[in-house]
Amino acid sequence: MKHRRYVILLDQIKGVKTTEAHIRDHVQFLKELEDNGRLELCGPFIDHKGGMVIIKAESLEDAKEIALSDPFVKSGVRSCEVRSWQLSCKENNHLGMA
């Protein structure tokens, strides 16, 4: 089955401290996604307390399951929102509209 791309938006929860251990666990999670060919892009926002992870998954439900297994989310230091996403680029003629 072909994987689709999904965006996981991570928002810091006000009043909850993020420790170095939380960050290390999150990075290990990202490394595992990368090793499994599921991580597309990721990183923190510069102007907002949170970040974004773009993954490949088989379905929205699969993507939500992945998002909820992120140690940031499991430990309660980040909330998450998952959205379906399409890449617009030269290779796909900007979704056929260029």
N, C-alpha and C positions, 0 to 999 in steps of 0.2 A: 504494500500500500504506500502511496506517495504521501510524504509528510508535508504538512502545511506549516506556515509560520504563525507564531502567536507572540504577542507582547505581554510580558508580565510587568506591570507597574507596581513598584514597591514604595510605600510611603511610611516614613518614620512615625511612630505613634507618640504623640505628645506626652511628656512626663515619664517616658520609659527610656532608661539609659541603655545604650548599645555598648557592650564591652568588646575588648579585643578578642575574647573567646567567641563571641557571636560572629564577629567578622571572619575569623579563621574558619569557623564551621560553614559559613556561607560560601567562602571562597573554595573550600573543599567540595561543597555541593556543586559549584559552578565547574570545577575541574572534572568532576564525574560526568556532568552533562556533556562537557567538551569531549571527554574520552569516548563517550557513547555516540558522538556525532549529532547531538541534539542542540548544542549551544551555537547560536548564530553570532550574536553580539551581546555585550553587557557592559554596564558601568553606572557609576553614580551621576546624579545631576549636579551641576556646579551651582545653580541658582535655586535649588529646592532640596529639602531634606528627604532624600529618597533616591531611587534609581530605576533602571529599566533592564530587563533581560529579554532578549528575543530568542525564542526556541523553535525547534522543529518538533511537531507532535502529530499524531494520527488524527486527532479530533479535539474539539474544544474541551470535552470532558477529560481527555488525556492531559491536555495543557493545564487545566485547573488542578488536576491531581499532582502534576509536577510542581506547580506553584505552591500548593499547600504543603508539599514535602520539603520546601526550602527551610533550613534551620532558622532563618530570620523570621519566617511566618510562624513556624511551629513553636518558637520560643516566645512569640508575642511582642517582638521589637519592631516588626513591620506588618502593615496590612498589605493586601495585594488585590489587584484587579487584573483580569486576563481579557485580552481582546484579540480577535482574529486580525491578521495583517497580511497585505499583499505588497510585495516589492515592486516598485515602479522604477524601471531602469532602461538603459539603451538596448540591452539584450532582448527585452520583451516589448520594445517599441513603446515604452511607458504605458503598459497595459493596452496596447493597440491604439493609442490616441495620439501618437506623435506623427 
